[in-house]
């Protein structure tokens, strides 16, 4: 269970914080999306390896 939890994407709240504190919210949202896509691939790979 811990392995699958570690493969989850980063929190989407990072984009909200970036916008709130006048940082680059667009970059933050792109990075959150990239971690989401990579987490899908990682979770699929882990499921195949562990089964």
Secondary structure, DSSP 8 states (H G I E B T S, - for coil): -HHHHHTS---THHHHHHHHTTS-HHHHHHHHHHHHHHHHHHHHHHHHHH-
